[in-house]
Amino acid sequence: MSRWFTARMKMADLLSTNYNLLMLLPRLGIKLGFGNSNVAEVCRKSGMPESFAIMVFNCYTFNDYEPDIDSLSNSDLCFLTPYLVASHKYYVEERLPHIERHLNHIAEQTGTRYADTLRTFFQGYRDEVLAHFAYEEETVFPIMEHRLAGGTGGRDIALFFAKSHDNIVDKLSDLTQIIFKYLPSDGMMEELNELLFAILQLSDDLSKHAMIEDMVLIPYLTRKEGGKK
């Protein structure tokens, strides 16, 4: 029996194994209400290649899973950049504003210099993330689309991207440390816990997002044109 998820498994069983996969379904165009259908059946109904969906589910669930881009056809990999862009939209429009609202409210209520420092730190982090996503969408992703369409080139840019792939996860860890060490919890423990869980959840999601880029996007772009690396 495979230790990874397979397309024959029931979708409900995957979600029971890792509830965080619920956050991925909208990015894959998959809606709830699939009954006892397996992953292949759900994907077929949603117009999503099962091999691509299974790759994403496994990446987000198993830390030692290594996707094999050669097992994904070009038609499947055509779903990669739309998925990554949908993830960017989710982070920018939902998760980052959610965290910022909590930070602003906590800063207003506590009135400490640490709260203001925390808010300033987050604003700088948000701007860095937005710039990082913009670079990917304006420079890196178009190269992927060009290569999938049979084009060549862009390998040097992809190699540069691989080396300069900022670890935006580490700064979220710094953010949690500031909260742990310096923010008073009197009367705000519930909101602080909600904030911390939101940051930790985003950190985990971003690390998996980066893993897919590092292990699928960059290897595909940097391998020799017309063949494997």
Salt bridges, closest charged atoms under 4 A:
ASP64 OD2 - ARG3 NH1 2.80
ASP70 OD1 - ARG223 NH1 2.58
GLU100 OE2 - ARG126 NH1 2.64
ASP116 OD1 - ARG119 NH2 3.21
ASP127 OD1 - ARG126 NE 3.50
GLU128 OE1 - LYS171 NZ 2.61
GLU136 OE1 - HIS88 NE2 2.77
GLU136 OE2 - HIS132 NE2 2.91
GLU136 OE2 - HIS165 NE2 3.94
GLU137 OE2 - HIS88 ND1 2.72
GLU191 OE2 - HIS102 ND1 2.92
GLU191 OE1 - HIS105 ND1 2.72
GLU194 OE2 - HIS102 NE2 3.34
ASP205 OD2 - ARG27 NH2 2.72
GLU213 OE1 - HIS165 NE2 3.02
GLU213 OE2 - HIS209 NE2 3.28
ASP214 OD1 - HIS165 ND1 2.76
GLU225 OE2 - ARG147 NH1 3.95
